[in-house]
Each structure stands twice: as C-alpha cells, then as structure tokens.
Amino acid sequence: MPKLKRRHFVLGTAAALGALVVGWSASPTRQRLVGDEPLPTTTPGQVALNGWVKVSPDNTVTLMVAAAEMGQGIHTGLAMLLADEMDADLGQVRLEQAGYDPIYNNQAVVLDSLPIFKPDENGLMKRGTRHMVSKLLREIPGMWGSGGSAGIADQWVPLREAGASARAMLVAAAAEAWNVQAAECHVEGGRVSHVASGRIATFGELAERAATMPMPLSIILKNPSQFRLIGQPRRRIDTAGKLDGSAVFGIDALPPDGLLYASLTMCPTIGGRVVRFDDTIARDLPGVHKVVKLEPVGGGLGSSGTTAGAVAVIADTPWHAMRALEKVSIEWDHGTAASLSSRGLIDALSQSLNSVDGKADVHLEAGDVTAAMDSAMKTIEAEYRAPFLAHATMEPMNCTVQLKNGAATVWAGLQSPGLIRGDIAKVLGLDASKVDIKLTYLGGGFGRRYAGDFALQAAALARETNGIPVQLMWSREQDMAHDYYRPAYVARSKAGFDSQGRLVAWQVDTSGSSLGAPGFMSAAAEGTATTAYRFTNARVSHRTMESAVTVGFWRSVNHSQNGFFTESFIDECAHTVGQDAIAFRTSLLAGPDEARHLGVLTRVAELSGWGKPLPLEADGTRRARGLALHRSFGSVVAQVAEVAVTPDKKIRVRKVYCVIDCGTAVNPNLVRQQMESAIVFGLSAALHGEITIERGQVLQSNFHDYASLRMNECPDIEIAIMPSTEPPTGVGEPGTPPVAPAVANAVFALTGQRLRTLPLRLV
C-alpha cells in the first residue's frame, strides 16, 4: 500500500474543504421565517405560526421583537410591517423580546456597511460577498442589535413574510372549518370572513386550527398599492407608556427579589486602575453592604480602549451608596494615558498626514490623481478638524444583574444584547444560555449602548451580593468622563481645476481611529470614499491612528465627520470656480443613485427658495443660506440652513430645510421625528460639542460644560420626504451628517470666513 505523504494529505484536505465551501456558498441562504427551535408560548391557548408571530385566543397578535427601542420608534415601525401583511389591526399587536436564534440577526447592519464596496456598486464581487456574509449571519446565533439605521431595512422582508404566511394559515384554517375555498375568504382588522355565507371569525378563534395548517410553499407579499398601514403617519405605540410613566427603562428595573444599589467612581484618568483603597469609614456607614474593587474592562464591538478601573459601594439605597463612596480613600495608577491631551492628539493626527511611509489605507483610487494635480491650472487645499464627542444620553449608563442558582438575569437598555450577553457570561463564568437579558427601553443610545462596559461592571458586582439583584448606575459626571467617544479626526483635502474651471483632481486624506477594525476593512472612509460624486482622478485614504482614549460608535459613525469634511470642501470648490452650490454638485453626480440625489437637491431648493434673496431680520441682521448633500445608510439627504450672526459673533441657525429619500417611508411621522432629532443632535455637536482632555482626564463633567442645543437656539425645521416605492433605507442617522457643513457653508456665505474646525466658532 503506498504511503500517503503529509503534503498530499494537506493539499487533498484543502481541496476537499474548498469544494465544500464552494458548494455551500452556491446554495441559497436559509429562510428567516422559522427558527431552529419551536417558538415558546407564554399564555394559555397561545400558538406560534412561525418564528415571529404568535396568536392568542383573545385575538392579540404577538410580534417577536429583535430591536432595541431608544426613541427612534422602531417598535411602531416593525409592528406596522407585520400588521399590514397580516391584515391585523395595529392595536392587536403586542411585543415580546425575541430570543437569539439566527433568524433575528440584523443582517442589514453588516451587509450595508461592508467597507470594501461603494453603496451604489452592484457587481458580481459585491453580490457574491453579500451572499456569503448573509449565509454566515444566518448560522450564527445572538447577532441581533440596533444600529446602523438598519432596523426597518433588515426586517422589511422577514416581517412581511411572517405576516403574509400567518395570514395564509389563518385563511386556510377558516376555509377548512367552513368548507369553502380559501380564495373566497376576506381578511381585515384581525378577522377572516366569508361574504357569501356571512361567517366571520377572529384570528384568536382560528389560531389553534391555523397552527396545524402547513406553511405556504410560496409567500405572496402585497404590492405598495395594497398597503393599509405602511406609508401612513400612525401614532407611536410607546407614547402612552412614556407619558403615564409605565414605560420601563433600565433605571426603572425592580426585580421581584429586591434590589441593592451600587455607585462607583472610576479612575479619573482614561484607562487607569485602582492600586489600593481604604474603606474603613465607608463600610461602617448605615446601609452599606460591601466596597468592591473593579478592574478595567473593554467596551466590545466597535470600540477601542479600556474603561478605567473603579471602586464601587453596594448599599441599600442609591443615597447610602453615594454617601459612602465619598468616604473611600483611593490610590490610583494613572497609567500611560496620564500624559495625553486632546490638543496634542489632534495635532499628531495632522502631522501624520505629512508622512509618506505608505501606511495609509487607500479606499478609493481613480485615474492618476498625482499627474492631474501636477497639470492642473489651479489647486486648492484645506485641512479640517473634528473633536472627540460624547454621547451624553439622557439616561446615564446603568444595569441591574442578579446571579442566582447558577444563572444570571440582566435588566438593561442595550443596543447589542446578544453580543453583550456572551461577555457577561464570561465575567460570571457561565454559559451564555444561562444569561437572560430583560431588554428595557433605552433613554438614548446613539451608539453608546453598543459598548457593554457598564454591564460587565454590574455583572462583577452581582458576584458579591449573594443572589440579591444589584443595580449599578453611573453618575452624570462618571458618564461624561468615561464615555466611548466619537473619535477625533483630521482631514486634508486637495482639488485641482483645469483652465475651464472643471474639477479634474480630488484627493482626501484622513487620520484617526478605525474603531478596532483592521485598516482595509475599516469603515473610516465611509462618507469620503463612498460619496456619490464622480471624479475622473481621485484618491481617498485613511491613516489609522489609535490612542488610549476610549472611542466607539456615535450617531452616524464616520459619516458624522466625513460629511463635514466632504461637503465643506465641495462648497469651497464651487466658490473657487464661481459656480452655484447646487449647480456644481449636480455636475459631479453620476451613477445609479444620481436621480435620487438630483431629486432631493431640486426639492430642497424649492423648499428653501434657493437663489432668492433673504429678507433682513427685524433688527436689520442679515441671513445667508448654506447647502449640504450626503448619502449614508442607504438614504440621501439634502439640507439648507439659514444662518444669522449676532453682534458678539454667535452663530444662530434660524431655519433648516431637510429633504430625505429613504425609499418607502413606513411611517412618515417617524421619519420626520428622526430627521428633526438628527438635526438637533447634529447642531448640538456643530455649535457646542467638544470633549477636551488634559493629562489623560476629560475636562467636561455635565451639561453646563458639554452643552446640547437649548430650546431658544433650536431653529424651525421643515421636512420633506421624497415619494418612493423602493425598499426602506436608514432614517435614524442620515439627518445628522449634512447639518454641520450646511451651517458652515452658510456662515461663509454670510461672513466670508471658512470654518474648518468643529465646533463652529467665529473669531
């Protein structure tokens, strides 16, 4: 018998594995209608019709919700998708937190942010990659979360299929019971009727029989002309609870086994740790149970850096815990970050752009930008800077954990409960299946609650309470000083023009964090390399520069700074060649998304009266308009800001016109609310937002020195939604990137001064 050489075995095994991979990748993605395990029922008589829908005898329809509600209205939008295809009344729908089966994974947030492809690219390589990634996501449990403005987009098809499938099974049950043809039955408002015989039955009455019906082999979805709810401005289903106080946020958790409270203080220096502490006085105070040292912890997905070590006091009440904490003497190890300053870090980013060491990752390259610049009749260059920014959610970080009988229960508002569940399990030495997360409303997320550092701290404290639940709540000051900040970035932009004023060369080089992703796979160039403008000769690169500063996702992620960089410099280019801002942008648009961009530009020009003179204000103050256009999360947004400047050089935004093309607007009310929210959020950052660091410590501590937009500063906002029958795209974040450049461009039109550093301040 011939002897098999190791090299032959390896090569043969690799070939076999390759064949298996090719075969697997060529097969279709598994359905997202039914999970790997039967859907558990929670009330008598309730039945599951698929992995998303349960029906009860009282005619309520339960939707398994795989999304965190943090003010964006996702619960209402998802309920509308299901109810429309099911022909249920929206008032019938109840919500239940989904489990961690792969059918619930948020595929869109991953697929739509693959950094190696442009948004309007649709070649074989992109389609193949998306297919492979989609198949993988269908197999990995616990990957659902809320971010990337992808909630509605991701569940647009699965939830509608779930509703249509359930409807077909209910109709089949009625037809069998009445001995009639299914095609003769009519469904409306949670009832199935047979007009000829006059029979009517509710979903609840048909549910038990429906559960025995085979699922339809093919699912026929409604076309847009048949929608009853989708596209209608319906009221939010969570409003009543938030008005009467019955809505439960993380901070409201009241477990049945009682509750202890924990307050902590972290090392004031980023990433620092506890050397030792003296709790002699604190532990003898009334109500105090224990004083605990906490080691530094990481933030998890999309973050970089380490949350500082801390000392926490566990007590009967929050007041007892906070009072005792003041009596603990702590010696800190401030670590290597003790020499950091935000000014020094940002200057270093700028200096890194002078390097020619080849370490920058090129994300877009077209033509020969070097030759085009060399032969250009005129070139312009500008540097832009964006600071660290806090999330400053209204509800500070908090989490409640109970460790009892070898299992843990967690009450918290989290954006990625599946991933954080696994991290909590590691802290507690448990299997992830032994961790039950009770997801609450989030009092603001903006990306901050994708990081799970505060939940890991709470889990560590739960080991010290002998089975009694413990709630950790950060103070506002701790929350401000230990955020996972939007990173600081610097961009250097250069453009070249020919003798006829045409833009012939475009170059953008940025420097800053890649949020933990490897260079080429980093999304740091989203909004620069992914712009809809087409350049004959272009180069966009990003140089990854990390520091000890804890950084993470922030509303609109890299679009937040790159929208400012791109749209400010485009405006500079238009001014350089003496062209109107809209006309110049229009000349650069091309590709599959051109019509959408032209549509929002035309509409925002009509709304704002672009090109027409603005009247003086009552005191004689002049106003000017500024424009910005940006595509992010699949949506296209154009904004015009009307700006005035006070005698003491304060920028005042009087009005913002906003037009969005987000595909099908599932609920126009929610779209308008999110545009308004994004504009106010973006203006807060554009006019005020800045985290400054000295000696490794954040100088801001509360809203008095990290201000959000005040009511008297808030402009009038007018929103228009472009009509569309295309699938829905992102809404929660796309309204933020354009507002800062729109304001900056208006300031230039008014004063002649280019503001290239955020926040915007006139000198």
N, C-alpha and C positions, 0 to 999 in steps of 0.2 A: 504494500500500500504506500503510495507516495506521501512524503512528509509535507504537511502544509506549513509554509513559511509565514512568520508573523506579518511580514509586509503584505503578503497576499491576503491574509485574513483581514487586516485593517482596510485594505483597498476594497475587498469584496463587501465587507460590512458597510463601509461608507457608501458604496454604490447601491446596496440594498436599502439603506436608510434614505438615500437620495431619491430612489424610486418611490419609497413610501411617502416621502414628503411631497413629491410632485403629484402623486395620486391623491393625497389628502387635500392639497391646495387646489386641485382642479375640481374637487367636489363642491357642491353648493353649501353655503352657510346654513347651519341648523336653524330651524324656526325659533321664534321668540314668543310663541303663543302658550306653550305648556312647558313647565319646568321639569327638572329631573325627579322631583318628589311631588306627591299629591299636595295640593294647597290645603292647609289645615282650616277647618271651620271652627268658629268661635261661639256661635249661638245655636240653640235647638232648631232643627229644621233647615238650617242654612246649607246651601250646596255650592260647590265650586263648578263653574262652567268652563274655566280654563285657568291659566296661571295668573290672570289679572283680575278676574271677575268672580264675585260670589253674590248669590241672591238669597234673600231671606223670606220666610212666609209673610212678614209684614210689608212686603213689596219694596224693601230697601235694597239698593244695589251697592255692594262694597267694592271699591277700587283699591287694589294694592298699589300703594304709592311708593315709588322709588325716586324720591326727590325731596330735598330739604326746603321748607318754606321759610324764607328770610326776608319777606316783604315784597318779593317780585311777583307774587300772585300765581306761582306755578301750580298750586293745588287747584285753583279755579280753572286754569287753562287745561290741565290734564283731565279733570272731571268733565269738561266740555267736550273733549275729544271722544271720550268713552260714551257719554250720554248721547251725543249726536248720532254716532254709528249704531248704537243700540236702540235708538228711539225711546230712550228713557227721559223722564223729566229731570232736570238738573237738581231739583230739590230731593229726589230719591237717593242721590249718590252720597254714600258715606265713605270715609277714608280710613285705611288701615295701613300701617307701615309694612312695606314689603320685606321679605327676607333677603337672603344673599345668593339666591340662585342666579346663574349667569344670564338668564333671560332679562334680568333687571339691570344689567351693566349698562352704563352710559357710554355707548359706542361712539356717539357723535362727537363728544368732547375730545376723544382721542383721534378719530378719523379726520375731523375738520381742522386739527391743529398739527397734522404731520408736517414738520418744518421743511422737509426736503421737496415739497411741491408748492406751487403757487395756487391760490384759491381758484383761478379760472382755468387751470391746467386740467386736461382730461384725457391724457394719453394712455397707452396700454400699460406703461410702467406704473402710473398712479392708480389706475383701476385695479391692476393686479396686486399692488401693495395694500390698497384699501381692502380688497377681498381677503387677503391673508390675515391682516390685522383684525378684521371683523370676525373671521373664523376663530382666531385665538381668543378674542374677547368673549365669544360665545361659550368658551370652555372654562374660563377662569372665574370662580365664584367671588363675590364680595367686592366687585369693582364699581358699584354704583355710587354716584355722588353728584353734587350740584355745583357746576362751574362752567366756564367757557360759553355761557349763554346758550347751552345746548339742551336744556330740559325738554322743551316742546319739540325741537327738531329731532331729538333722539326718539321720542315716543310717538311721533306723528303717525307712523305706520303701525307699530306694535299695538298701541292702544286702540286705534281704529279697527284693526283686525280683530282684537279681542272683543270689542263691542259688536262688530258685524257677525262674528262667529257665535257669540252668545245669543244674539237676536235670532239667527237662523235656527239654533237649537230650541229656543222658546217657541218659535213658529212651528217647528216640526212637532213639538210636544202638543201644541194646540190642535194641529191638523190631525194627529193620531187620535187624540181624545175625542174630537168632534167628527172623525171620519170624513174629512174634507181634504181638498188639495191645499198644500202649503201656499201655492201661488194665489189662492183665493183669500188669504188672511191679510189683515192690515195691522200695522203696529204703530202706536203713537202714545206718548205720555206714559210709558210703562205698562201698557195694556195691549193685548192681542185681541183682535175682533174678527168675526166672520159676518160680513154685512148681510149676506143672503139669509142666514139663519138667525141673525140678531144675537149671536153668542159673543160674550166678552169675558176675558179672564186676565187677571193681573199677572205680572211676572212672578210674583210671590206664589200665586196659586199654581202656576205651571212649573215652578222651579224643580221640584222633585222629579217629575217626569222628564223635564228637559235634561237633567243630569244623566239620564240613561240613553239619550239620543247620541248617535255618532256625530263627531265634529265634522263640519262640512269639508269636503275634499278641496274645494276651491272657495276662496272668500272674495266676494264682490263688494268693493268699497263704493261709497257714494261718490258721484262727481260733484264739483263745487255748487252746481245749480240746485242740488238736493239738500244742501246743508240747512239745518234748522237752527243750530246754535253756533256753529263755527262761523266766525265773521261778525257775530253780534256783540254789542257792548254790554255784556252782562255784569251784574254786581259780583264782587268777590265773595266767596263763600266763607272766608275767615274774618270778615269785617265785624260781624255781630260779637263774636267772642273777644275780639280785641277792644271793642267799645265797652262791653259789660264786665271785662276783667276775667272772664272764664278761660281765655286762651292761656295755655301753659308754655312758658319759656323755660329755658334751663334754670334760670334763677328762681323759678316758682316750684321746683321739684319738692314734693312732700311724700317720701316713701312711707308705706304703712308701718314699717318697723322703727319709726322715729328718725331723728336726724341730729347729727353733730355737725358743727361748723368749723371750718379751718380758714385762717387768714395767714398770709405769708409775706415775707419780704425777701426779695432776691438781691443778689449782689448788684450794687448799682452800676458796676462795670460790665459791659457786654461779655458774656461767656465766662464770667468769674465764678468762683466757687467758695464754699464755706471751709475755713480752716478749723475753727472750733467756735463753740458758743457757750455762754453761761446762762442757764435758765433758772438759777437758784430762786430768784424773786418771782419769776413768772409762774413756775409750776405750783407755787403755793397760793396763788390767787384764786378766788372763788370761781367755780365753773370750768376751770382748766383741767383737761384730761391728759394731755401729752404735748411735749415740744419735740419736733421731728426735724432732722436734717434731710434735705433733698438734694440729690446730685443733679448736675446739669443734664438736660435732655434735648434731643433733637426734635425738629418740627415735623419731619416726614416729607410727604410728597410735595415737590415744587418749592422746597425751601433750602436755604443754605445757612449754616451757622448753628449755634447751640444756645438754647435758653439757659440763663445763668442758674447756678445753684442757689438754694434758698433755705431759710428756716421757717417752719410753719408751726402755728399753735392750733391745736384741736381743742374745742371748748363747747359748752352747752349752747351758747348763742354767738352770733357774729360779734356783738359788742364785747363779750368776755374774751373772745379770741383776739380782737384788735387791741384791746386794752393790755392784755398780757404780752402781746408781741412787742409793745413799746418798752417792756421791761427786760427784754432779752438782749444781752450784750454779745455782739457777733464780731469775730475777726474774719476778714475777707482776704482771699487770694485774688487780686485783681487781674492776674494773668497777663498775657501778651497784648491784649487789647487796650491796656491802660495808656498806651501812647497814641491811640488813634484819635484823629479829628476828622469830621466830615469835610472840612475845607481841604485838608491835606489829601484825603482820599479822592475827592473830585479833581483836584489839581493833578494827582497821579494818573487819573483816567485820561485827562487831557494830554499829559506828557506821553502816555503810552501810544497815542495816535501819531507821534513823531517817529515811532520805531519802524524799521524796515526789515525786521528779523523773520518775516514770513509766518508768524504765528497767528495772524488774524485769519478767521474762517470766512471765506468768500461765499456769500449766499445768493448773489446774482451777478452774472457776468454776460455782457452782450457787446459784440463788436470789439473795438480796440479803443478803450477809453483814454489810454495814455497818449496815443497818437492823435486822437480827436482833440484832446486838451491842448496839445502842443501846437496844433494847426488852427485852433480857434482864434477868431479875431478879438474876442473879449472873454475873459473869465471872471467869475466872482467866487468868493469863498467866505464861509461863515462858520462859527462854532456855536453850538447850542448846549445848554446845560440843564439837567433836571435833578432835583434833590431827592434825598430819602423822604418817603412819605409814610405816615401812619395810617392805619385803617380807622381807628377811633370809632369803633362800633358803639352804639348807644348802650348795649348790654355788654359790660366787661366780661372777660373770659371767666367761665365758671363751669363746674362739672361736679356731679354727685355720683359716688360709687359705693356699692355695698358688696363686700366679699363675704360669702356665707356658704357653708356646706360645699366647698369646692367649686363654687360658681360665682360669677360676678354679674351684677346688674348695674347699668350705667344710665344716668339721666343727663342728657346734654344736647345742646344745639351744635351739630357738626355738619360740615359740608361733605365729608367723605367718611361716613360711618363704617363702611366695610373695611377700608384700609386701617382706620384708627382702631377698630375692633381687634385686629391682629396685633397691633402694637401694645394695646392694653393687656392682651393675653400674655404677651412676652413678659411684661412687667410683673404680672401676677403669677407667672409660671403655670398658666392654664392653656388648654387647647382653645382655639378661637371659638369653637362651638359652645364653649362654656361661658361665653361673654354675651350677655343680652343687652343691646343698646336700645333704650327708650328715647327715640328721637323727638325732641321738642321743637317748638318754634325757635327761630334764631332772631335775636334782637340786633340784626345786622350781621352780614358775613363779609362781603366784598373780597373774598379770598382768604381772609384771616383764619376762618374756621376750617380751612383745609388742613392747616397745621394742627397737630394734636398734642402739643407740649403740655397744655394745661390739663388735659385729660389724663396724661401719663402721670403728672404730679398727683392728681386726685386718686389715681389707682394706687400709687405708692402709699398715700396716706391711709387708704382703706385697709391696708395690711396691719395697721396699728390700732384698729377700733373694735376688734373682737366681734365682728359681724354686724355692727351698727353702721348704717349708712353715714357717710360724711360728705358734706358739700364744701368744696373749695371755691372761693370767689376772690378774684383779684380786685384790688382797689383800682380806681381810675389811674392813679399815679403809677402803679405797677404795670397796668395795661399799656400806658403810654411809653414807659421806659423799656418794655420788653416785648415789643411787637415783632412780627416778621415783616419788616418794612418793604415798601416798594423800593427797589434798588436805585441808587443814583446812577445817572448815565451822562456821558458826553458824546456829542455827535459833531463831526466835522464834514461839512458839505461843500462841494465844489461843482460849478456848472460852467460849460463853455458854449459860446454862441458864434455862429458864422456871420458873414458880412451882411446878411439879410435879417439878422436878429433871431434866427432859428436856433433852438436849443439842440446842440449836436453832441454834448457830452454831459454825463451826470454821474457824480461819484459821492457816495455817503459812507463814511467810516465811523462806527460807533464803538464805545468801550464801556464795559460794565459787567455785571453778573450775568451768568447764564442759568441761574436758578437751579443749580445742581445738575443740569443736563450737559452731556459731552458736547464740545464745540459745534460739530457739523449738525448734530441733532437738536441743537438749541433753537428755541423759538425767539431768540433775542432780536432777530431781524424781521419779525412779523410787523408789518406796517411800513417797513422801508423796502425790503426785497420783495414784498408781496403787494406793492402798490399797483393800482390799475393803470397808471401812466406807462406809456411805452416809449423807451429811449433807444435810439439807434446804437449808441455807445454808452454803456453803463457798467458800473461796478459798485456793489454794496457789500461791505464786510463788517464783521463784528469781532472785536478782540475781547476775550473773556478775562475779566479781572475780578477776582474774589477778595473778600476781606473777612475779618471776624464778625462784621456786622450781620445780625440775623436778618435775612431777607426772604421774601416769598411772593406768592401771587397777590396782586392788587387789582381792583376793578379795571378790567380791560387789559390787564397784564402789560406786555411790551407795547401794545398799541397806545397805551397812555402817554408814553414819552415819544414814541416814534411818530405818532400822528402829529405831535407838536413840531418835531424836527422836520418832517416831510412837508407839511402844509405851510409852515412858516417860510421855508426856503423856496418852495414853489411860488409863493407870493413875492419873494424877493426877485425871483427870475422874471416874473411877469412885469414887475416895476422896472427892472433893468432894461427891458426891451420896449417899455411904454405900452404894454397891452393891458386890456381889461382882464381882471382876475378870472372871470368866468370864461371869456374867450380863450385865454391862454390855457386853462385847464382842458377845455374842450378840444383844443388842437392836439393834446397829448394822449387823449383817450383812445383806446383800441382794444380789440379782443371781445370775447363772449359777453363780458359784463359791461360793455360800452353803453348799451341802451339804458341800463339801469342807472348808471352814473349820469348820463345826459338827462334822464328823466328827473332825478332829484335836483340836479342843477337848475333845470328850467323851472321846476316848481318852486324852489326856494327863491329864485329871482323874482317870480311873480308875487309870492307872498310878501317879500321884503321891500318890493319897489326898487330893486337893484338898479342903479343908474340914475334914479331920480333924486333931486336934492332933498335933504332932510331939513325940516323947519328948526329954527332955534328954540331952545327951551325958554321957559318963562323969564328966566334971569339973563337971557342972552347967550347962554352956554351953547357951544356948537356940539354936534354929534357927528359920528362917522360910522361907516359900516365896514365890517371885515368878514371874509368868507373862508370856509374850510370844507373840504370834501374828504371823506375817509371811508374805507371798506374794512370791516372787521367782523369776525364771527358770522360770515356769510351775508351780512347786511350792508347796505350802502346808505350813508348818512351825509347830508349837506346841511350846514348851519351858517346863518348870517347873524352876527352880533352887532347891535347898535350900542355904541360906547360914547360916554362923555368923560371929561376930566375936570375935576374940581380945581379951584384956585390953589389948593395945597397939594396938587398933583396926585390926588387919589383917583384911581380908575373906577368908574361906575358903569356897570353894564345895565343899560335901560331895557333892552329887549333882545330876545333870542328867537329867531325863526329856525325851525328844525323840520326837515323832511327826511323820512326814512322809507326805504324799500326793504321790507323784511319778509318778502314772499307773502303767503297768506297770513293775514293778521287774525289769529284765532280769536282774540278778544281785543278789539280796538281800545277799550278802556285801559286794559293792562299795558298795551303798547304805549299809549300816551303817558300813563303814570311812570313807566320806566324811562321814557325819554326825559320827562321833567326831572325825575330823580337823578338820572345820569348827568344832566346839565348842571344841576345844583351841586352834585358831588364834584364834577369837573371844575366848576367855578371856584368851589372851596379850595381846591388844590391850586388852581391857576392864580388866584389872588392872594391866598394866605398860606398854603400848605408848604411846610418845610420842617423836617427833623434835623436838628443840628447836634453834633457830637463833639465833646471836648474831653480829652483824657479818657476816652472809651466810655463816657457816660452821656446819655441823652439829656439834653437841657430842658426839653419840654416836659410838662407834667400833667396838664389838664387843658380844658378848653379855653382858659384865659390866655394861654400862650401857644396853643395849637388850635386856632380858630376855624370853625366852619362858617359857611355863609350865613349871615344874620338875615332876619326877615326884611329889614329895611334895605338890605343890599340885593335882595332877590329880584331879578328882572321879570317883566312879563314874558311869558313863554308861549309861543304859538306852534302847534304841532300839526303836521300833515303826513298822512300815511298813503303811500302810493298803492293804488289798487293792483292786486296780483292774484293769480290762481296757482302760483308755484308753491312748492312745499315751504313751510315756515323756516326762517333763519333766526339768528340771535337777536335778542331785544334788550336783555338786562345790562349789557355793557357798551354796545356800539354808539350810544349817545355821548359817552364821555370823551373819547379822543379828539373830536373836532372842536370842542368849545374853547380850549386854551389858544390854539392857533387863530381861531376866528376873532377872539378878543385881541390878541397880539397884532393881528393884521389891521384891525380897526384902529388900534392905538397908533400904529404907524400912519395910517391914512389921516388921522386927526392931528398928530404932533410931528410927524417926520422922524420919530425916534423908533429904531428897531429894538425890541426887547427880545433878547435871545436866551435869557436865563429865567427859569421858573423859581419861585413865583414872580409874577409880572410886577415890576416896581419902576416907576418913573423917577428919574434923578434930575 
